[in-house]
Amino acid sequence: MPERIRSAYEEASRAENASAARLAGVGYRSAVEELCKDQGATHHNLHGKIQELAVKGLPADVITAPDETRVVGNDSVHHGVEYAAEELADIAELVAEVAVLLYVQPAQRRRMAESRRRRHEAAQQNP
């Protein structure tokens, strides 16, 4: 996962662990924004960037996670809403799941494909 996303997520997690709920909400929103940018989203606002992820093939049920995170972050920064610890933990988990779908699983698939390719080539060289 790119460092900018990881860094924003880790900072949000530290804020969450320190019971700084509003900062955590804003931080997780920031992680989502960085994730969208890294995926090539260019819309002028985060809601639009999240919708661009859907166009790139992210399933609709997964799109709700970054959009919920956007709402929590916006509420936190613009309205001073302090979400409950369980709600923030859920948001953190949702963001992590999106990161797994966009970064971890594709990297795992590439590694497995490369491993199979090398094994196949070795078998062809030693019939």
Backbone as CSV, one residue per row, in Angstrom:
resi,resn,N_x,N_y,N_z,CA_x,CA_y,CA_z,C_x,C_y,C_z
1,MET,0.838,-1.174,0.000,0.000,0.000,0.000,0.885,1.240,0.000
2,PRO,0.535,2.239,-0.763,1.349,3.455,-0.804,1.471,4.121,0.572
3,GLU,2.622,4.714,0.807,2.944,5.301,2.109,1.969,6.400,2.521
4,ARG,1.522,7.223,1.595,0.611,8.327,1.957,-0.697,7.796,2.529
5,ILE,-1.180,6.686,1.987,-2.415,6.081,2.497,-2.153,5.452,3.858
6,ARG,-1.089,4.692,3.936,-0.736,4.024,5.188,-0.512,5.039,6.306
7,SER,0.183,6.101,6.004,0.482,7.127,6.999,-0.791,7.789,7.525
8,ALA,-1.695,8.166,6.618,-2.958,8.792,7.036,-3.770,7.825,7.888
9,TYR,-3.803,6.569,7.483,-4.561,5.561,8.223,-3.959,5.349,9.619
10,GLU,-2.640,5.240,9.686,-1.983,5.032,10.985,-2.176,6.220,11.915
11,GLU,-2.117,7.435,11.384,-2.357,8.615,12.210,-3.785,8.616,12.736
12,ALA,-4.735,8.262,11.895,-6.130,8.186,12.326,-6.289,7.126,13.413
13,SER,-5.617,6.012,13.232,-5.686,4.948,14.223,-5.114,5.391,15.566
14,ARG,-4.003,6.132,15.520,-3.424,6.646,16.771,-4.391,7.619,17.442
15,ALA,-5.040,8.457,16.658,-6.028,9.388,17.224,-7.190,8.605,17.837
16,GLU,-7.629,7.577,17.135,-8.722,6.743,17.655,-8.313,6.091,18.976
17,ASN,-7.118,5.555,19.033,-6.631,4.900,20.255,-6.457,5.882,21.408
18,ALA,-6.266,7.160,21.092,-6.116,8.194,22.119,-7.469,8.836,22.452
19,SER,-8.554,8.244,21.954,-9.920,8.747,22.179,-10.137,10.141,21.596
20,ALA,-9.389,10.471,20.550,-9.573,11.733,19.835,-10.472,11.437,18.636
21,ALA,-11.762,11.271,18.921,-12.719,10.772,17.930,-12.822,11.654,16.693
22,ARG,-12.907,12.965,16.883,-13.051,13.839,15.707,-11.804,13.775,14.828
23,LEU,-10.627,13.784,15.447,-9.394,13.684,14.658,-9.324,12.349,13.921
24,ALA,-9.771,11.291,14.576,-9.776,9.978,13.927,-10.691,9.991,12.708
25,GLY,-11.871,10.573,12.866,-12.806,10.641,11.737,-12.214,11.378,10.556
26,VAL,-11.583,12.506,10.835,-10.941,13.291,9.776,-9.773,12.503,9.170
27,GLY,-9.029,11.812,10.013,-7.887,11.041,9.529,-8.277,9.904,8.610
28,TYR,-9.326,9.167,8.980,-9.773,8.073,8.107,-10.301,8.630,6.782
29,ARG,-10.954,9.784,6.850,-11.409,10.434,5.620,-10.205,10.785,4.751
30,SER,-9.154,11.293,5.372,-7.934,11.636,4.648,-7.331,10.400,3.976
31,ALA,-7.343,9.274,4.671,-6.821,8.030,4.085,-7.624,7.651,2.841
32,VAL,-8.943,7.815,2.916,-9.800,7.509,1.768,-9.478,8.446,0.605
33,GLU,-9.284,9.716,0.907,-8.957,10.672,-0.161,-7.634,10.290,-0.832
34,GLU,-6.634,9.935,-0.039,-5.345,9.524,-0.603,-5.498,8.258,-1.441
35,LEU,-6.323,7.334,-0.980,-6.571,6.098,-1.707,-7.208,6.410,-3.065
36,CYS,-8.187,7.287,-3.060,-8.854,7.661,-4.316,-7.870,8.306,-5.285
37,LYS,-7.059,9.221,-4.777,-6.074,9.880,-5.635,-5.103,8.862,-6.212
38,ASP,-4.646,7.936,-5.366,-3.697,6.927,-5.829,-4.312,6.037,-6.908
39,GLN,-5.618,5.845,-6.835,-6.305,5.025,-7.826,-6.634,5.808,-9.100
40,GLY,-6.216,7.081,-9.134,-6.385,7.879,-10.341,-7.646,8.716,-10.391
41,ALA,-8.380,8.792,-9.282,-9.598,9.605,-9.262,-9.216,11.080,-9.302
42,THR,-9.941,11.852,-10.102,-9.570,13.252,-10.305,-10.703,14.235,-10.036
43,HIS,-11.864,13.750,-9.648,-12.999,14.650,-9.423,-12.621,15.719,-8.404
44,HIS,-13.289,16.857,-8.430,-12.921,17.974,-7.547,-13.330,17.769,-6.092
45,ASN,-14.263,16.849,-5.809,-14.585,16.580,-4.400,-14.485,15.087,-4.114
46,LEU,-14.438,14.754,-2.845,-14.209,13.351,-2.466,-15.368,12.457,-2.872
47,HIS,-16.583,12.940,-2.753,-17.724,12.109,-3.164,-17.565,11.692,-4.632
48,GLY,-17.205,12.636,-5.477,-16.990,12.324,-6.885,-15.833,11.366,-7.102
49,LYS,-14.759,11.547,-6.330,-13.616,10.634,-6.441,-14.024,9.213,-6.075
50,ILE,-14.834,9.088,-5.028,-15.299,7.764,-4.607,-16.144,7.135,-5.707
51,GLN,-16.986,7.917,-6.336,-17.808,7.398,-7.425,-16.939,6.940,-8.595
52,GLU,-15.809,7.591,-8.800,-14.885,7.162,-9.858,-14.336,5.769,-9.573
53,LEU,-14.205,5.416,-8.298,-13.748,4.061,-7.965,-14.749,3.025,-8.467
54,ALA,-16.030,3.362,-8.413,-17.057,2.441,-8.919,-16.878,2.218,-10.417
55,VAL,-16.578,3.293,-11.135,-16.352,3.183,-12.576,-15.141,2.299,-12.857
56,LYS,-14.174,2.309,-11.949,-12.968,1.498,-12.129,-13.199,0.040,-11.746
57,GLY,-14.435,-0.293,-11.318,-14.755,-1.687,-11.067,-14.901,-2.079,-9.608
58,LEU,-14.749,-1.145,-8.685,-14.954,-1.480,-7.280,-16.444,-1.743,-7.079
59,PRO,-16.813,-2.887,-6.517,-18.234,-3.228,-6.374,-19.010,-2.181,-5.575
60,ALA,-20.279,-2.015,-5.928,-21.134,-1.003,-5.299,-21.216,-1.179,-3.790
61,ASP,-21.273,-2.430,-3.312,-21.370,-2.628,-1.867,-20.078,-2.236,-1.160
62,VAL,-18.974,-2.227,-1.872,-17.694,-1.814,-1.292,-17.575,-0.289,-1.313
63,ILE,-18.186,0.352,-2.292,-18.141,1.812,-2.412,-18.755,2.478,-1.185
64,THR,-19.692,1.816,-0.535,-20.323,2.423,0.638,-19.319,2.681,1.745
65,ALA,-18.282,1.869,1.858,-17.292,2.042,2.936,-16.558,3.376,2.838
66,PRO,-15.940,3.699,1.699,-15.277,4.998,1.642,-16.260,6.159,1.723
67,ASP,-17.482,5.952,1.216,-18.443,7.042,1.284,-18.905,7.278,2.726
68,GLU,-19.096,6.209,3.502,-19.423,6.376,4.921,-18.275,7.066,5.646
69,THR,-17.072,6.728,5.284,-15.893,7.352,5.896,-15.852,8.834,5.563
70,ARG,-16.189,9.172,4.342,-16.255,10.580,3.931,-17.252,11.342,4.803
71,VAL,-18.422,10.758,5.015,-19.458,11.407,5.817,-18.984,11.594,7.260
72,VAL,-18.374,10.550,7.835,-17.870,10.650,9.213,-16.821,11.754,9.310
73,GLY,-15.907,11.796,8.368,-14.871,12.836,8.376,-15.452,14.225,8.226
74,ASN,-16.403,14.365,7.308,-17.034,15.668,7.111,-17.793,16.103,8.361
75,ASP,-18.545,15.181,8.956,-19.260,15.500,10.193,-18.295,15.921,11.287
76,SER,-17.178,15.212,11.368,-16.189,15.491,12.410,-15.587,16.874,12.259
77,VAL,-15.194,17.229,11.042,-14.499,18.490,10.828,-15.457,19.676,10.701
78,HIS,-16.597,19.484,10.067,-17.484,20.618,9.799,-18.561,20.834,10.862
79,HIS,-18.922,19.759,11.563,-20.025,19.860,12.525,-19.632,19.464,13.942
80,GLY,-18.376,19.117,14.137,-17.903,18.761,15.466,-18.517,17.489,16.029
81,VAL,-19.000,16.623,15.146,-19.610,15.370,15.599,-18.514,14.442,16.107
82,GLU,-18.749,13.864,17.257,-17.809,12.913,17.831,-18.464,11.533,17.787
83,TYR,-18.053,10.720,16.857,-18.618,9.383,16.704,-18.137,8.477,17.824
84,ALA,-18.950,7.476,18.138,-18.625,6.516,19.200,-17.437,5.654,18.784
85,ALA,-16.762,5.117,19.769,-15.591,4.274,19.526,-15.920,3.108,18.595
86,GLU,-17.082,2.488,18.783,-17.459,1.350,17.934,-17.672,1.788,16.492
87,GLU,-18.227,2.980,16.318,-18.461,3.485,14.973,-17.138,3.773,14.265
88,LEU,-16.200,4.345,15.001,-14.882,4.613,14.409,-14.145,3.320,14.105
89,ALA,-14.254,2.345,14.999,-13.607,1.054,14.756,-14.174,0.410,13.498
90,ASP,-15.478,0.551,13.293,-16.101,0.005,12.099,-15.599,0.716,10.850
91,ILE,-15.487,2.041,10.916,-14.966,2.815,9.785,-13.529,2.379,9.472
92,ALA,-12.723,2.232,10.512,-11.331,1.799,10.308,-11.290,0.449,9.603
93,GLU,-12.153,-0.461,10.027,-12.195,-1.785,9.411,-12.651,-1.703,7.957
94,LEU,-13.634,-0.850,7.690,-14.116,-0.691,6.318,-13.013,-0.158,5.401
95,VAL,-12.276,0.835,5.872,-11.182,1.396,5.068,-10.110,0.328,4.833
96,ALA,-9.800,-0.434,5.863,-8.804,-1.504,5.719,-9.263,-2.541,4.694
97,GLU,-10.555,-2.873,4.703,-11.070,-3.850,3.738,-10.936,-3.338,2.306
98,VAL,-11.209,-2.062,2.097,-11.061,-1.485,0.754,-9.594,-1.539,0.328
99,ALA,-8.696,-1.234,1.258,-7.266,-1.293,0.947,-6.845,-2.716,0.589
100,VAL,-7.383,-3.692,1.288,-7.071,-5.089,0.964,-7.540,-5.409,-0.447
101,LEU,-8.750,-4.983,-0.784,-9.277,-5.250,-2.125,-8.470,-4.570,-3.223
102,LEU,-8.027,-3.349,-2.955,-7.345,-2.584,-4.000,-5.834,-2.807,-4.065
103,TYR,-5.224,-3.200,-2.954,-3.761,-3.298,-2.922,-3.251,-4.690,-2.541
104,VAL,-3.755,-5.239,-1.473,-3.206,-6.494,-0.952,-3.552,-7.668,-1.863
105,GLN,-4.826,-7.847,-2.161,-5.209,-8.991,-2.985,-4.589,-8.960,-4.375
106,PRO,-4.578,-7.824,-5.070,-3.909,-7.824,-6.382,-2.415,-8.176,-6.284
107,ALA,-1.743,-7.687,-5.244,-0.318,-8.016,-5.076,-0.144,-9.511,-4.809
108,GLN,-1.029,-10.084,-4.005,-0.957,-11.520,-3.742,-1.174,-12.314,-5.022
109,ARG,-2.151,-11.892,-5.824,-2.423,-12.588,-7.086,-1.229,-12.506,-8.033
110,ARG,-0.605,-11.327,-8.086,0.579,-11.178,-8.952,1.705,-12.104,-8.494
111,ARG,1.928,-12.170,-7.177,2.983,-13.054,-6.658,2.696,-14.516,-6.980
112,MET,1.444,-14.939,-6.827,1.082,-16.335,-7.117,1.214,-16.625,-8.605
113,ALA,0.789,-15.686,-9.444,0.914,-15.878,-10.893,2.384,-15.983,-11.287
114,GLU,3.213,-15.138,-10.696,4.650,-15.183,-10.987,5.254,-16.505,-10.521
115,SER,4.835,-16.965,-9.374,5.325,-18.247,-8.858,4.937,-19.394,-9.796
116,ARG,3.697,-19.392,-10.262,3.257,-20.435,-11.196,4.018,-20.348,-12.510
117,ARG,4.229,-19.116,-12.977,4.966,-18.936,-14.231,6.375,-19.513,-14.107
118,ARG,7.069,-19.190,-13.012,8.434,-19.704,-12.816,8.444,-21.225,-12.717
119,ARG,7.479,-21.790,-12.012,7.406,-23.249,-11.876,7.149,-23.885,-13.237
120,HIS,6.270,-23.284,-14.021,5.966,-23.794,-15.361,7.213,-23.747,-16.240
121,GLU,7.923,-22.615,-16.214,9.128,-22.491,-17.035,10.186,-23.500,-16.603
122,ALA,10.335,-23.706,-15.322,11.303,-24.689,-14.830,10.931,-26.090,-15.300
123,ALA,9.656,-26.406,-15.292,9.212,-27.720,-15.744,9.473,-27.901,-17.240
124,GLN,9.349,-26.815,-18.005,9.593,-26.894,-19.444,11.074,-27.109,-19.745
125,GLN,11.941,-26.577,-18.888,13.391,-26.717,-19.089,13.891,-28.095,-18.653
126,ASN,13.177,-28.743,-17.762,13.568,-30.061,-17.235,12.437,-31.063,-17.474
127,PRO,12.221,-31.443,-18.727,11.083,-32.347,-19.020,11.234,-33.718,-18.447
